[in-house]
């Protein structure tokens, strides 16, 4: 069962996204994704990732997994 959808702000660079992620205390698994349409990075949980992949059809790539 999915938890409530959670996600970070959008980041312009991979380094900015990674720096933000290192400061977090993740209690579940998060995915660092690259949105190819907006050319931005974002961290999302499994619920948000499922929504973006299956409902929104976002053109993205998973860069890293955090947890």
Secondary structure as UniProt FT lines:
FT   HELIX           14..22
FT   STRAND          30..35
FT   TURN            36..39
FT   STRAND          40..45
FT   HELIX           46..51
FT   HELIX           52..56
FT   STRAND          60..66
//
